[in-house]
Structure formats: structure tokens, C-alpha cells
Amino acid sequence: MIAALESGSGKTSITCALLNIFAEMGLCPMSFKCGPDYIDPIFHRSVLGIESENIDLYMSNEETVKFLISEKQKNHKILVLEGVMGYYDGLAGKTDISSSYDISKRTNTPVVLVVNCKGASLTYAAIIKGAVEFRKDSSIKGIILNKTTKSMYIMLKEVIERETGIAVLGYVPLIDEAAFESRYLGLSFKDGNESIIKKIDVLSCAVKESVDIDALIKIAFDAPKVISSDDFYGLVNKNINGNGVRIACAFDDAFNFYYGENLELIKKTGAQIVYFSPLKNQPVPENCNGLLLGGGYPELFAKELSKNKISVNSVKKAVKCGMPTIAECGGFMYLCRSVENDEGVFEMCGIIETDVKKGQKLGNFGYVSLKSKEESVFGDSGTELRGHEFHYYKAEDEGNGFMAQKPMSNKKWCCVHCSKNLYAGFPHIYFHSNLSALKTFIEKCADFEKREI
């Protein structure tokens, strides 16, 4: 695991460089992102061409996490887990539950801590020592110093190793031309893959020169294999029959925020996912009986999406015909009457009679538990799900079909527009939190009469 003391320490850029290096070495790497961030795994898959998924101890349980890792051990020589926030930061910011540390502890994963060096020297030894000793089973096996010079590294390495007993495995200098821009939750794609790949190549060269790659590989190879007693995918395939089900999935630059594990689970039921692009004005594919409208950045493409009437009318017809539909965050915005951005107000599908505008701050950021107040595409009232919210945009009417609550908090609010064949709201759902809900969705898709939309 590549973890850090705080966000912004450089763990994501170093993780990308290491994945790139491991791939060049023929180690067939795979990455997992700890926590609910779906953007970095998309980045790893689309830019680096490396398989990547989320693992999360709030939205799924320990055995599921172990199963996901154990499954990937079969086809990959090295797995790299990227931590989330500060190493011990867990639920509500006041526990280590669901933190990077919690995942490391439950999966026996060794940790290399990235420390962003600026404005101190010996104090870093005190901070690292505190992190190592904060929990007896911290699993911290090494340190990488980020954004420092070679001369400073030589001095800090001696001091940190003497005071903490933890090996300092190298450093990464400050490289302005390799800096990644962030947008909202994770890395920005706006410069295009070619530009980003060049940055990763520059960073990878620097890491190869100044970090002990062999020592990192040894730490990984010395780690015990993760063993799971579950056959999670077998259970899904046995209990959820999606054979013959075709689910249309909007996927392009406007709609691409999907948990890879969710799509994998759908496929494990036997269902087929058929992709289409509203940005390319494509209709919902023929002979489909389910619809996924994922999150993304529809606000950046509102003008184009509004003009693409073939897509708009096709989606509108599908939902009005009762096609089982899951529309999360950006997908929910697309179903609304209009979306406002800096260029103006643009009509969307108009399925949901409300307008969407940019808010002044993040809305309900973080984990969320949901309990339905009425029937939805996931089942009867009382259905419970877990997920994540992250959005600046705000709908005038966010719905009343579910009651949402922050974990370890009294904060509650109503959200989601739903019917027996619809879920449309800002929360991103994680199917591993309730397989019965996924089963109900698949069954409703199977029951929906196939027709030309």
C-alpha cells in the first residue's frame, strides 16, 4: 500500500509512476483504490491501461474486500493499493474504521508511507515515529520522501532511520512539468491522455533513479497472500440470473463515473452491458431492458448534450416506457429539466421536473447510508444501500424517495426520485452493500418487455 499522512502528499502521482514502472518490468500490476473514489481507478484503467478497482470497508465487508484482492492475485504478480486521505483517517474523521490503516490491518498489506517534505527536518522523524507507533500493528515498512532534493534526502534518511527504525527507500524531487492537475475528487483528464502519459513518463524516470524499486518489490513479495473463504462471484452467479438481460450503459466523457466492481457484478449475473454515448448523439441500443446513466461531468458538456436530441428523446422514451433505470449524480442531472453552467441554461431530458444549478460548496460530501421510503428499482420500501456523494451542483428538488444519513452522525436528509422502475439521485450506489438490491434490479430488467426504443 502507498499511503500518506495527509491528502496532497503525492501518493497518487507516486502510485501512477510505480504502476508504470512495474508494468515495464513485466510484473503485470493491478491497483486498488482504498475508499469510495471512483476517479483514480478510471485514470489507472484509461491512461495507464492497468486494471484497477475500489476496495472499501464501509460500502462492503471484510470478507468481500479479501475476496476482491484474492481474486486478482491469481492473474497479477503485484498489487498496489493506493491509500485514502491520511493513513488513519476513517469514518467521520474521528475513527480509524474504514481507513487505509484498517484495510492494511485486515488484509495484512505492508505499507510504504509517502511524506511530503517541506519546511522541516528532524520534525519529520517525530511525525513518522508517531505514525508508526500510533497503532502497534501499523504495518509501515518503508518511507518515500516527496518533493525534496538529493542533499536534503541524504540528511533526512539518516535522521529518520536512526530515530524511527523504518527504512527510507528513496525520494522524489519536485518536478513542475510532471505535476498532475486535480478536479473535484481526483485527477483531471482535461489535458488528454497523451499529455498525462508524458507526465507519468517523466515522473517514472525520476522514481527509477531515486527510489529503491527492488526494495519495494521485496516488501510486496514478502507479504502474505490474502485468503478469502468466500466464492463471492460464484454466489452472485448462482443466486442472480441475468442471462438474456441487456443493459444499456451511457459511457463517454460526460458519463463515466462507474464503480468497476458494480459493472463486474452485473456481468457475473450473466447480463450483458451495451455501451452508448449521449455525447455522440447515440440512442439507447436496441433490444435492451435496463439502463445505466452514471455520474461524470454533464455540466461541462451541457450545450452538446442538450442539442443531441436523438439521445435525449431515446432516453426519455426508455424511462417513460418503464425501462428499469439507475441514474446516479450526473445521470440524474441528465434526466432533469435543465442544467445551468457558465454558458447558460440548457434543456436536458425533462423526465424529472426540476432544474439543476451549481452550488457554492460540496453537497453532502462523503459516505452515505440510504433507506428507501417507497418502492424503487432496488425493491420495496425499507431497502438499505450504501454509497458515496460528491457534487457541487444542486437540484431544486432532489427527491423524497430515500432517507440518507451520514455514518456516525445524526445528519439526515431526503433525496432520490424513484418509482418501481427508477432510481435517480446524487448518491452513487455500491452494489456490494446489498446484493438483494442488485438482484431486484436484474429481475426487473428481465421482466421488462424487450422492445425497440
Disulfide bonds with the S-S distance in Angstrom:
none
